[in-house]
Each structure stands twice: as structure tokens, then as C-alpha cells.
Amino acid sequence: MDELVELCRKCHRLAPFTNYNGNTFSAIARAMIEGLDIPIEQAVIARSLASHIVAGVASDEEVRAFKEFCASLG
């Protein structure tokens, strides 16, 4: 999951689209998280963190929390 979010972040930075670029790649990351069999509370937090990472506005703490979440998935 961490690799997918990083790929979406890199694609966002390349700016292949002129409008709503961040929304496009954040939506991909959020959709992948929605497909996980995890409690809704975790999914909400993970989707938010992933969106921040893709958009490039995540703090170091948010990135670390998302990586820990991904590691907990096994």
C-alpha cells in the first residue's frame, strides 16, 4: 500500500493532467484503501493520510503514521 501511495505522489508531481491532478491520484489511493478489510475508523484515517501524502502536504509525522499502518497490514 505504501508503494502505491508513493507512486500516486510521484505521478501527481509529474502533473500529467492540467486540472484536478491531486484529486485524481488521491482518489486512486483512497479507492485502494477502501478495498481493504479493515475497521472503518482505520480506513478513514488511512484515506486521509494517503491523500495528504499524495498531495504533498503530509507532515513527517503523518508519513511515519501511514508507513506504520502499512506495516501493520502484513
Secondary structure, 3 states (H helix, E strand, C coil): CHHHHHHHHHHHHHCCCCCCHHHHHHHHHHHHHHCCCCCHHHHHHHHHHHHHHHHCCCCHHHHHHHHHHHHHCC
